[in-house]
Amino acid sequence: MNYNIRGENIEVTPALRDYVEKKVGKLERYFDTTPVADVNVKLSVINSQQGVEVTIPMPQLLLRGEETHSDMYAAIDRVIEKLERQIRKHKTKVNRKFRQEGSLKYMFKNELEPLEGSEEVEPEDDDLEVVRTKRFNLKPMDAEEAILQMDMLGHNFFVFSNAEGGDTNVVYRRKDGKYGLIEPEA
């Protein structure tokens, strides 16, 4: 893995860099072969809160987590735990759905125990100002795979192209913890 560690309002010391590389390196144990991926880590300090964002884009899989804490090392530990939960959750769900050669299940080791617990739901902001715009290609998939992707990214909704009809659909997490699907009318 190639590490890109940068700091915002903080100097990335060699000790901090070594700690991040050691902790993120532990994620390699979940894969059969060491993934060839860039690990993007952003360390930040805002007021008294230390923040860590880790993004690991891999073919057909995006691992991403962010955490804040009053201690930088504790924030790093918490974000690694979040990434481990994502890997375990994705592996167990992918193994249930895809049983053929070449699927994502062959990317992971088989000794993993199932994930217990669930992802936290982040609070919504009441601010209506658009502060960021993203553009991306809509990959054809079914609603179940879109929910997996949404959970992997830690978002509350996910836009995708429905593989059956080709329409643009949206899956979202409801307040009761269940999922909803938005489809266009014909």
PLY file of the C-alpha trace (Angstrom):
ply
format ascii 1.0
element vertex 186
property float x
property float y
property float z
element edge 185
property int vertex1
property int vertex2
end_header
0.00 0.00 0.00
1.17 3.52 -0.81
0.56 6.00 2.00
-0.35 9.65 1.40
-0.55 11.23 4.85
-1.18 14.94 5.11
-2.01 17.29 7.93
-4.38 20.23 8.16
-3.50 22.60 11.01
-1.13 19.93 12.33
2.42 18.87 11.54
2.68 15.20 10.61
5.57 14.03 12.78
7.53 10.84 11.98
6.01 9.20 15.08
2.47 10.06 13.92
3.26 8.84 10.39
4.65 5.54 11.72
1.58 5.04 13.95
-0.81 5.60 11.03
1.14 3.26 8.73
1.31 0.57 11.44
-2.42 0.75 12.18
-3.57 0.89 8.54
-1.10 -1.88 7.71
-3.04 -4.18 10.05
-5.94 -4.07 7.56
-3.83 -6.16 5.17
-4.58 -9.25 7.27
-8.15 -9.22 5.94
-7.01 -9.78 2.34
-5.53 -12.86 0.66
-2.91 -10.73 -1.08
-1.72 -7.29 -0.10
-3.98 -4.90 -2.01
-2.31 -2.51 -4.43
-3.95 0.69 -3.29
-3.22 4.25 -2.31
-4.10 5.03 1.30
-5.13 8.68 1.67
-5.01 9.89 5.26
-5.94 13.42 6.32
-5.14 14.43 9.88
-6.74 17.67 11.05
-7.15 19.80 14.13
-10.22 22.01 14.50
-10.52 23.80 17.85
-9.88 21.08 20.44
-10.96 18.17 18.24
-8.49 15.95 16.37
-9.87 14.49 13.16
-8.78 11.61 10.94
-10.11 10.74 7.48
-8.92 7.56 5.76
-9.83 6.67 2.17
-8.62 3.50 0.47
-9.87 3.24 -3.12
-9.48 -0.29 -4.51
-10.86 -1.91 -7.64
-14.60 -2.52 -7.08
-14.38 -1.42 -3.43
-13.98 1.88 -1.58
-13.10 1.88 2.11
-13.62 5.20 3.85
-13.89 6.29 7.45
-13.62 9.46 9.49
-13.48 10.03 13.23
-12.91 12.90 15.64
-11.63 12.72 19.20
-9.80 14.92 21.67
-6.70 12.66 21.21
-5.22 12.08 17.74
-4.05 8.53 18.51
-7.50 7.58 19.83
-9.09 9.03 16.67
-6.74 6.90 14.53
-7.65 3.78 16.53
-11.37 4.49 16.16
-11.19 5.06 12.40
-9.27 1.78 11.94
-11.99 -0.03 13.94
-14.59 1.54 11.64
-12.71 0.36 8.53
-12.43 -3.16 9.99
-16.19 -3.22 10.58
-16.75 -2.11 6.98
-14.51 -4.89 5.64
-16.19 -7.55 7.80
-19.70 -6.36 6.98
-18.98 -6.15 3.27
-17.32 -9.57 3.19
-20.21 -11.34 4.91
-22.85 -9.68 2.73
-20.90 -10.18 -0.49
-20.35 -13.86 0.34
-24.08 -14.35 0.77
-24.88 -12.77 -2.58
-22.01 -13.63 -4.90
-20.80 -17.21 -5.10
-19.00 -17.21 -8.45
-15.31 -16.92 -9.42
-13.97 -13.39 -9.87
-16.30 -11.79 -7.37
-15.17 -9.60 -4.47
-15.40 -12.51 -2.04
-12.12 -13.90 -3.36
-10.41 -10.67 -2.33
-10.87 -11.44 1.38
-9.58 -14.20 3.64
-12.14 -16.80 4.68
-11.44 -16.95 8.45
-13.43 -13.83 9.36
-16.24 -14.07 11.87
-19.50 -12.23 11.10
-19.85 -8.61 12.08
-21.84 -7.79 15.19
-23.49 -4.41 15.69
-24.37 -1.81 13.10
-23.04 1.43 11.67
-23.85 4.69 13.42
-26.35 7.01 11.80
-24.94 10.52 11.49
-27.12 13.51 12.40
-28.50 15.68 9.62
-27.72 19.36 9.25
-30.55 21.88 8.84
-28.34 24.04 6.57
-29.68 24.30 3.00
-26.54 25.76 1.43
-24.79 23.57 -1.18
-21.17 23.42 -0.07
-19.89 20.61 -2.31
-20.79 19.10 -5.67
-19.72 15.62 -6.80
-19.95 14.03 -10.22
-19.66 10.30 -10.83
-20.62 7.56 -13.27
-23.73 5.60 -12.36
-22.77 1.93 -12.18
-25.58 -0.51 -13.06
-26.53 -2.53 -9.95
-29.52 -3.77 -8.01
-30.94 -2.13 -4.87
-29.21 -4.58 -2.50
-25.76 -3.84 -3.94
-26.52 -0.09 -3.80
-27.35 -0.43 -0.08
-24.02 -2.21 0.44
-22.19 0.62 -1.32
-24.08 3.24 0.68
-23.15 1.53 3.96
-19.51 1.17 2.87
-19.32 4.91 2.22
-21.13 5.74 5.45
-23.71 7.87 3.63
-27.46 8.14 4.20
-28.34 7.73 0.51
-26.85 6.36 -2.71
-27.69 7.15 -6.35
-27.32 4.30 -8.85
-28.46 3.03 -12.23
-30.90 0.14 -11.85
-29.49 -2.89 -13.69
-32.97 -4.20 -14.53
-34.58 -1.13 -16.09
-31.65 1.24 -16.56
-33.44 4.02 -14.65
-31.67 6.21 -12.11
-32.74 5.18 -8.59
-31.90 6.25 -5.05
-31.67 4.11 -1.93
-31.72 5.82 1.45
-31.62 5.04 5.16
-34.91 5.85 6.92
-35.13 7.25 10.45
-36.36 3.87 11.69
-33.10 2.27 10.45
-34.67 0.49 7.49
-34.03 1.33 3.82
-36.11 3.07 1.18
-35.94 3.02 -2.63
-36.90 5.94 -4.88
-37.82 5.03 -8.47
-39.05 7.31 -11.26
-42.63 6.88 -12.47
-43.07 5.46 -15.93
0 1
1 2
2 3
3 4
4 5
5 6
6 7
7 8
8 9
9 10
10 11
11 12
12 13
13 14
14 15
15 16
16 17
17 18
18 19
19 20
20 21
21 22
22 23
23 24
24 25
25 26
26 27
27 28
28 29
29 30
30 31
31 32
32 33
33 34
34 35
35 36
36 37
37 38
38 39
39 40
40 41
41 42
42 43
43 44
44 45
45 46
46 47
47 48
48 49
49 50
50 51
51 52
52 53
53 54
54 55
55 56
56 57
57 58
58 59
59 60
60 61
61 62
62 63
63 64
64 65
65 66
66 67
67 68
68 69
69 70
70 71
71 72
72 73
73 74
74 75
75 76
76 77
77 78
78 79
79 80
80 81
81 82
82 83
83 84
84 85
85 86
86 87
87 88
88 89
89 90
90 91
91 92
92 93
93 94
94 95
95 96
96 97
97 98
98 99
99 100
100 101
101 102
102 103
103 104
104 105
105 106
106 107
107 108
108 109
109 110
110 111
111 112
112 113
113 114
114 115
115 116
116 117
117 118
118 119
119 120
120 121
121 122
122 123
123 124
124 125
125 126
126 127
127 128
128 129
129 130
130 131
131 132
132 133
133 134
134 135
135 136
136 137
137 138
138 139
139 140
140 141
141 142
142 143
143 144
144 145
145 146
146 147
147 148
148 149
149 150
150 151
151 152
152 153
153 154
154 155
155 156
156 157
157 158
158 159
159 160
160 161
161 162
162 163
163 164
164 165
165 166
166 167
167 168
168 169
169 170
170 171
171 172
172 173
173 174
174 175
175 176
176 177
177 178
178 179
179 180
180 181
181 182
182 183
183 184
184 185
